[in-house]
Amino acid sequence: MAELLRPADFFDLRAAAPFLAAAVALYFLAEQLSYLRKKGPLPGPSLVVPFLGSAVRMIRDPTGFWDVQAARARESGAGLAADFLFGRFIVFIRDSELSHRVFANVRPDAFHLIGHPFGKRLFGDHNLIYMFGEDHKDLRRRITPNFTPRALSTYAAIQQRVILAHLRRWLDQSAATGEAMPIRVPCRDMNLETSQTVFVGSYLTEKARERFAKDYALFNLGLMTVPVDLPGFAFRRARLAVARLVRTLGECARKSKARMRAGGEPECLVDYWMQETLREMDEAAAAGLPPPAHTDDEEFGGFLFDFLFAAQDASTSSLCWAVSALDSHPDVLARVRAEVAAAWSPESGKPITAEKIQGMTYTQAVAREVVRYRPPATLVTHVAGEPFQLTEWYTVPKGAIVFPSVYESSFQGFTSADAFDPERFFSEARREDVACKRNFLAFGAGAHQCVGQRYALNHLVLFLALFVTVADFRRDRTAGCDEPVYMPTIVPRDGCAVYMEQRCDTFPSF
């Protein structure tokens, strides 16, 4: 009987082949028609590869792919361009005012900030960027104490100790080899240690830091790969790594709560956060109310991971571009060195104070120009929750992934925008930070504007001040070395290779 029931008796592949071919052809046709309907008058490819679209080109050459989108949007005069990636229709936005329309309409019935086309699967649910309305506003209000002048002053001392420890290693390595050292990875390692120490301090043990570094490396790899969530693929490893990172950070929040409850003084960001959180929890308990929303330890872990991600790769990008820009603009370098020397000496045995940092107005202008000239996160990914009329003639369809280009906005409106010129943010006569404010979108805009931008700029200013004081450096300039590549934020193609030697007689110690 078993011999009689062969698979071929149930399913004749040769007979079914025409029907399968017709079904596949029908699917491809439906996909093409859907794409063309959504594309409407936007510039973009007339036909797309089924499901993949332009994904292969985007993965092989992200810089070239987004340059093509920008060129289409610019040359058409529309300020917009369309394409297709992994079965999803995408809209690229070059025009600053249209980008503002997206940033200003992050809500359930308009745009959802997702940070990455597959961000929710990768980052997890407990993440600040996925929140809306009053819930989001209330959480941001409770985050504010993390970035007060007092808190930033606490962080500045930590930042300087970590930066100097790493600069010492860089100089020792350079002296030992005599070769140019690409600083992208060393900057990333320095920023990871800085973020860990500033955000969660001693709550993260040395053993946990080692595991943390490995998991964060897995996460970074997953950001830039095909989003296949199956065992053995980088995306799956990244997603599991994020879950471990969030649990680790959540445990740090639990320890901080206990220490702040016992009357400890804040020593890191999570302490400032837990101190305020405990006060609100106690007020709720006294009134017979449940604890405030989002006070669970693992939720805090997700929020802290959001901070870590924002601080880590963005700062790595900015530090590399800052070093490259100073090397190619010796007049700017000389002014920064003179301003720092007037405020602080490496022989003082003390860190640069918050007041001194605020007084370094030219160095701050350099930092802002670095961020304008090479905004680290060039695109801020959103998805359309509902159809949204973006212009009089185009409505973004529901489900479309929308990419406002921060990078493109940075080169609109400013005087000689292609030139690196800190004077635009320093000169009282020019005041381009005011005149071109709507084009300076490196930290976003609207309700989801980066809550830690003052911390980020302070970190860049401190690095500049310490680096130019303790090191003489020279860029190893080779063909194409400063072409931007995505790692995942943009960095110089060669990793910003520099020759270095100690500049000061006494290396700072405090």
DAVENVEN-V480888 format. One record per helix or strand of 3 or more residues. SS is the DSSP state (h for helix, s for strand). FROM is the first residue (numbers start at 1). TO is the last residue. If there is no record, write none. Layout:
ss->[SS	SS]
from->[FROM	FROM]
to->[TO	TO]
//
This chain:
ss->[h	h	h	h	h	s	s	h	s	h	h	h	h	h	h	h	h	h	h	h	h	h	s	s	h	h	h	h	h	h	s	s	s	s]
from->[2	7	13	55	62	80	88	96	111	119	128	133	149	184	206	234	269	297	330	346	354	361	379	401	406	423	432	437	446	453	471	484	490	497]
to->[4	10	39	60	76	85	93	103	113	123	130	147	177	203	223	261	286	328	343	348	359	373	384	405	409	426	435	439	448	470	475	486	492	502]
//
